[in-house]
Amino acid sequence: MNNLKDKLYAKIQEHRPRTAKLLEEHGDTIIDHVTVAQVIGGMRGIKSLVTDISYLDPLEGIRYRGFTLPEVLEKLPKPEGADMPYVEGLYYLLLTGEMPTKEEVKYLMVDFKNRRFIPRYVWDVIDAFPSNSHPMAILSAAVMSLERESHFNTSYKKGMSKMDYWSCTYEDATNLLAKMPLIGAYIYNKLYHPEKGHRYPDPSLDLGGNFAYMMGKDKPYDDVARMYFIIHADHESGNVSAHTGHLVASSLSDVYYATSAMINGLAGPLHGLANQEVLRWLQGLREQMNGEIPSDEEMKKYVWETLNSGQVIPGYGHAVLRKTDPRYTVQREFCLKHMPDDELFKYVDALYKVVPDILQEHGKAKNPWPNVDAQSGVVQWHYGVTQYDFYTVLFSIGRSFGVLSNIIWDRALGYSLERPKSITTEMLEEMVKAKN
């Protein structure tokens, strides 16, 4: 039976001629136009990156290797008695574009277990941080400290063919992915439950199950972990975290540098902190209602008051999607099964019944439907992860699977150093005059 790396090598060999042909025969073909609003507005919507790992369909939501999220959750192998698939199986899918068999996932699980040893110095780096440090700063530093373990750097210094860059990158990426859940759980226990100490992984458990075990959480938090990592794994390559990882790796920095940078981008309040804002808003609503679940009319009144005061409804709207985010739907179905009586979920449910119609009537939101952040914090809160700052660590672990899969393929296809051209405001003004 071929292992994942053998299968990936075969896929790379098949794919390389496609990229070479596009460059050679169609390199001058124009595929997009650029407006002033896009230039000033952060390059939003400009088609300028390539990724085969995921695509954000406006009507279907995120697609991993062409599969919708419901298809991914249905087709990927699952642990016995679990609702959510193996995260290791998702890695196989992201890299190869093929749904793995349960046997192939079991093989990959063994490989992950053999790679998760973490040197003592990494624990020392984490322990050196004050107990009031932000967990994302600790995670970034811990990942960066692992850089000395890079196979890519060692092989690059010795001299290797560009065609083999992907192979060492695969080793580094898979090593890091195997370690990140252990690092995340260690940071959680250090900051929030130092009395518990560190829990070593259980060799009988998969990645999601082990993360729950090391966090000290009972079932079904293992499914929460699998769900959370899978739904956050990738979102095309243009969002801040994914793009930052791609940009840094394009200089041939190893995946430890690139992933640490990705984590730093994700820590920004405009990117990875949205679920915290939703949770704060919901808790403020609950406080205003004195813990009572509002009627539809009361909820409508509160939503309109929020909008009329110039604020937005957090957790609603999306730059690309034009329907309910499938990542929201997956979490909603989980909540309906496992925590239907949770007080905060009842507020989420009540909002879902009235907000879309109000936003459509309000007329300013292009997408009036809930996104992934509308209840992801509520799920974590229900299972005792009540520390807002840690939510982005969970996001980082999940997002690493997509970012690192992309970087492996970037190296396999020989993508260039990223270097867009800048212009001055005066030049932009002159261009506009010339068009008018």
C-alpha positions in Angstrom: 0.0 0.0 0.0 1.4 3.4 -1.0 1.7 5.9 1.8 0.6 9.6 1.5 3.9 10.9 0.4 4.1 8.4 -2.5 0.6 9.2 -3.6 1.4 12.9 -3.4 4.6 12.5 -5.5 2.5 10.8 -8.2 0.0 13.7 -8.1 2.8 16.3 -8.4 4.3 14.5 -11.4 0.9 14.6 -13.1 0.3 18.3 -12.3 3.6 19.9 -13.1 3.1 19.8 -16.9 -0.2 21.6 -16.6 1.4 24.6 -14.9 4.3 24.6 -17.3 1.9 24.5 -20.3 -0.1 27.4 -18.9 3.0 29.6 -18.5 4.5 28.7 -21.9 1.4 28.8 -24.1 -0.9 31.2 -22.2 1.3 33.4 -20.0 0.1 36.6 -21.6 -3.6 35.8 -21.4 -5.5 38.5 -19.4 -7.8 36.9 -16.7 -9.0 39.9 -14.7 -9.3 43.7 -14.5 -8.4 45.9 -11.6 -10.4 48.9 -10.3 -9.3 51.8 -8.1 -11.5 50.5 -5.3 -9.7 47.1 -5.4 -6.3 48.8 -5.4 -7.1 51.0 -2.4 -9.3 48.4 -0.7 -6.7 45.7 0.0 -6.8 44.0 -3.5 -10.1 42.4 -2.6 -11.4 40.2 -5.3 -8.4 40.5 -7.6 -7.7 37.1 -9.2 -3.9 36.9 -8.6 -3.3 33.7 -6.7 -3.5 30.0 -7.5 -4.6 27.2 -5.1 -6.1 23.8 -5.9 -6.6 23.1 -2.2 -9.9 25.0 -1.7 -12.3 27.3 -3.4 -14.9 29.6 -1.9 -18.1 29.2 -3.9 -20.5 32.1 -3.4 -23.5 29.6 -3.3 -22.0 26.4 -2.0 -19.5 27.8 0.5 -16.0 26.4 0.9 -15.0 23.5 -1.3 -12.0 21.3 -0.3 -10.6 19.8 -3.5 -13.9 20.3 -5.2 -15.9 18.7 -2.4 -18.5 20.7 -0.5 -18.2 20.7 3.3 -21.2 18.4 3.7 -19.6 16.0 1.2 -16.3 16.1 3.1 -18.0 15.4 6.4 -20.0 12.5 4.8 -17.2 10.9 2.8 -14.2 11.1 5.0 -13.7 8.1 7.4 -14.7 8.6 11.0 -13.6 7.1 14.3 -16.0 4.4 15.6 -19.1 6.1 17.1 -18.0 9.6 16.1 -20.0 12.2 14.2 -17.0 14.0 12.8 -14.2 12.6 10.5 -10.5 12.1 11.2 -8.6 15.3 10.8 -5.7 13.2 9.4 -8.1 12.1 6.6 -8.7 15.8 5.7 -4.9 16.3 5.3 -4.8 13.4 2.9 -7.7 14.9 0.9 -6.1 18.4 0.8 -2.8 17.0 -0.5 -4.1 14.5 -3.0 -7.6 15.5 -4.0 -8.7 12.0 -3.2 -10.9 10.7 -0.4 -8.8 8.3 1.7 -9.9 4.8 2.8 -10.1 4.1 6.5 -7.0 2.0 6.1 -5.1 4.9 4.5 -6.1 7.1 7.3 -5.0 4.6 9.9 -1.6 4.5 8.2 -1.4 8.3 8.3 -2.4 8.3 12.0 0.5 6.1 12.8 2.8 8.4 10.9 1.4 11.4 12.8 2.0 9.7 16.1 5.6 9.0 15.2 6.2 12.6 14.4 4.7 14.3 17.4 7.7 14.2 19.7 8.4 17.8 20.9 11.9 18.7 22.1 12.3 19.9 25.7 13.5 23.4 24.6 10.0 24.1 23.1 8.4 23.4 26.5 11.0 25.7 28.0 10.1 28.5 25.5 6.4 28.2 26.5 7.1 28.1 30.2 9.3 31.2 29.9 6.3 33.3 29.0 4.5 35.1 31.9 1.2 33.6 32.8 -0.7 36.6 31.6 0.7 36.4 28.1 -1.5 36.1 25.1 -1.7 32.5 23.9 -1.2 33.5 20.3 2.1 35.1 21.1 3.2 31.9 22.9 2.0 29.7 20.0 3.9 31.8 17.4 7.1 31.7 19.5 6.8 27.9 20.1 6.4 27.2 16.4 9.3 29.5 15.6 11.5 27.8 18.1 11.0 24.5 16.2 12.7 26.1 13.2 16.0 24.4 14.1 14.3 21.1 13.3 13.7 22.0 9.6 14.6 19.3 7.1 14.3 21.9 4.3 16.9 24.2 5.7 19.4 21.3 6.2 18.9 20.0 2.7 18.9 23.4 1.1 22.3 24.2 2.7 23.7 20.9 1.4 22.3 21.7 -2.1 19.3 20.1 -3.6 17.3 20.2 -6.8 14.4 22.6 -7.0 12.3 19.7 -8.0 12.8 18.2 -4.6 11.9 21.2 -2.5 8.5 19.8 -1.9 9.7 16.6 -0.4 11.6 18.3 2.6 8.7 20.7 2.9 6.3 17.8 3.2 8.4 16.4 6.0 8.5 19.7 7.9 4.8 20.4 7.4 3.7 17.0 8.5 6.0 17.1 11.5 4.6 20.5 12.5 1.0 19.5 12.1 1.5 16.5 14.3 3.0 18.7 17.0 0.6 21.7 17.0 -2.3 20.1 18.9 0.1 19.1 21.7 1.6 22.6 21.8 -1.9 24.2 21.8 -3.2 22.0 24.7 0.0 22.7 26.7 -0.5 26.4 26.3 -4.2 26.1 27.4 -3.3 24.2 30.5 -0.3 26.4 31.4 -2.4 29.6 31.1 -5.8 28.5 32.4 -5.4 25.3 34.4 -1.9 25.1 35.8 -3.1 22.9 38.6 -3.8 20.1 36.1 -0.3 20.0 34.6 0.5 18.6 31.2 -1.3 15.5 29.8 0.7 13.3 27.5 -1.1 12.1 24.4 -2.9 8.8 24.4 -1.4 6.6 21.6 -4.7 4.9 20.9 -6.4 8.2 19.9 -6.6 10.2 16.7 -5.6 13.8 16.5 -9.0 15.3 17.4 -9.5 12.7 20.2 -6.1 13.4 21.6 -6.5 17.1 21.6 -9.7 16.7 23.7 -7.9 14.3 26.0 -4.9 16.6 26.6 -7.3 19.5 27.2 -9.0 17.4 29.8 -12.4 17.4 28.0 -14.8 14.5 27.9 -16.8 13.4 24.9 -18.2 14.8 22.7 -15.4 17.4 22.8 -13.3 15.1 20.6 -15.9 15.7 17.9 -15.9 19.4 18.6 -12.1 19.4 18.0 -12.5 17.4 14.8 -15.3 19.7 13.6 -13.5 22.9 14.5 -10.2 21.9 12.8 -11.9 20.7 9.7 -14.2 23.6 9.1 -11.4 26.1 9.7 -8.8 24.3 7.7 -8.7 26.5 4.6 -10.6 29.3 2.9 -8.8 29.9 -0.4 -5.3 31.4 -0.2 -6.1 35.1 -0.2 -7.3 35.6 3.4 -4.7 37.2 5.7 -3.5 34.0 7.4 -3.3 31.9 4.3 -1.8 34.6 2.2 0.8 35.5 4.9 1.9 31.8 5.0 2.1 31.7 1.2 4.0 35.1 1.0 6.6 34.2 3.6 7.1 30.7 2.1 7.5 32.1 -1.4 10.9 33.5 -0.2 11.9 29.8 0.6 11.6 30.5 4.3 10.8 27.1 5.9 7.3 26.2 7.1 8.1 27.1 10.7 8.8 30.8 9.7 5.8 30.8 7.5 3.4 29.2 10.0 4.5 31.5 12.8 3.8 34.5 10.4 0.4 32.9 9.5 -0.4 32.8 13.3 0.6 36.4 13.7 -1.8 37.4 10.9 -4.6 35.4 12.3 -4.2 37.1 15.7 -5.4 40.4 14.2 -8.9 41.6 15.3 -10.1 41.9 11.7 -9.3 38.3 10.9 -9.4 35.6 13.7 -11.2 37.4 16.5 -14.7 37.6 15.1 -16.1 34.7 17.1 -15.0 36.5 20.3 -17.0 39.6 19.2 -20.1 37.4 18.5 -19.9 35.8 22.0 -19.5 39.2 23.7 -22.5 40.6 21.8 -24.6 37.5 22.7 -23.7 37.8 26.4 -24.6 41.4 26.3 -27.9 40.6 24.8 -28.5 37.9 27.5 -27.7 40.4 30.2 -30.1 42.9 28.8 -32.8 40.3 28.7 -32.0 39.2 32.2 -31.4 35.6 31.0 -34.8 35.3 29.4 -35.1 34.0 25.9 -36.7 36.9 23.9 -39.7 36.5 21.8 -39.4 37.1 18.1 -40.7 40.6 18.5 -38.3 41.4 21.3 -35.4 40.0 19.3 -36.4 42.1 16.2 -36.6 45.2 18.4 -33.1 44.6 19.7 -31.6 43.9 16.3 -33.2 47.0 14.8 -31.9 49.1 17.8 -28.4 47.7 17.1 -28.5 48.5 13.4 -30.0 52.0 13.9 -27.2 52.9 16.3 -24.8 52.3 13.5 -23.5 48.9 14.7 -23.5 45.6 12.8 -24.9 42.3 13.9 -21.7 40.3 14.5 -21.6 36.9 12.9 -23.7 37.9 9.9 -22.6 38.7 6.4 -19.7 37.5 4.3 -17.5 39.1 1.6 -18.1 36.3 -0.9 -20.9 34.0 0.3 -24.5 34.7 -0.7 -26.2 32.1 1.5 -25.9 30.7 5.0 -22.3 29.6 5.6 -22.2 25.8 5.5 -19.7 26.0 8.4 -22.4 27.6 10.4 -24.9 24.9 9.4 -22.5 22.1 10.5 -22.2 23.7 13.9 -25.9 24.4 14.2 -26.7 20.7 13.5 -24.1 19.7 16.1 -25.7 22.1 18.7 -29.2 20.8 17.9 -28.0 17.3 18.6 -25.7 17.8 21.6 -26.6 21.1 23.3 -30.1 22.1 22.3 -30.9 23.5 25.7 -27.8 25.6 26.0 -28.8 29.1 26.9 -26.5 30.9 24.5 -27.4 28.6 21.7 -31.0 29.5 22.2 -30.0 33.1 21.6 -28.1 32.1 18.5 -31.2 30.1 17.3 -33.5 33.1 18.0 -31.3 35.4 16.0 -31.2 33.0 13.1 -35.0 33.2 12.9 -35.2 37.0 12.6 -31.8 38.6 11.5 -31.7 37.6 7.8 -35.1 39.1 7.1 -34.2 42.3 9.0 -30.9 42.6 7.2 -32.6 42.2 3.8 -35.1 44.9 4.8 -32.3 47.1 6.1 -30.7 46.8 2.7 -27.0 47.4 3.5 -25.8 43.8 3.9 -24.9 42.0 0.6 -25.2 38.7 2.5 -27.8 38.7 5.3 -27.0 35.1 6.4 -24.9 33.9 9.4 -21.2 33.0 8.9 -18.9 30.5 10.7 -18.3 32.8 13.6 -22.0 33.2 14.5 -21.8 30.3 17.0 -18.3 28.8 17.0 -17.5 30.6 20.2 -20.8 29.4 21.7 -19.8 25.8 21.2 -16.5 26.3 22.9 -18.1 28.1 25.8 -20.6 25.3 26.3 -17.7 22.8 26.8 -15.9 24.9 29.3 -13.4 26.7 27.0 -14.5 30.1 28.2 -11.2 31.9 27.6 -11.8 34.1 24.5 -8.1 34.6 23.7 -7.7 30.8 23.2 -10.2 30.5 20.4 -7.7 31.8 17.9 -5.2 29.1 18.9 -7.9 26.6 17.9 -8.4 28.5 14.6 -4.6 28.4 14.0 -4.3 24.6 14.4 -7.1 24.1 12.0 -5.9 26.7 9.5 -2.4 25.2 9.4 -3.7 22.1 7.6 -4.7 24.2 4.6 -1.8 26.6 4.6 0.8 23.9 4.9 -0.9 21.8 2.2 -0.7 24.9 -0.1 2.9 25.5 0.7 3.9 21.9 -0.2 2.2 22.3 -3.6 3.7 25.8 -4.1 7.1 24.2 -3.8 6.2 21.2 -5.9 5.1 23.5 -8.8 8.0 25.9 -8.4 5.9 29.1 -7.8 7.9 32.3 -7.7 8.8 34.7 -5.0 5.7 36.9 -4.6 6.3 40.5 -5.6 3.4 42.7 -6.6 4.1 46.2 -8.0 3.1 49.3 -6.0 2.2 52.7 -7.3 1.8 56.1 -5.7 -1.5 57.9 -5.0 -0.5 60.5 -7.6 0.1 57.9 -10.2 -3.3 56.4 -9.5 -4.9 59.8 -9.8 -3.2 60.3 -13.2 -4.4 56.9 -14.4 -8.0 57.9 -13.5 -7.7 61.2 -15.4 -6.4 59.4 -18.4 -9.4 57.2 -18.4 -11.9 60.1 -18.2 
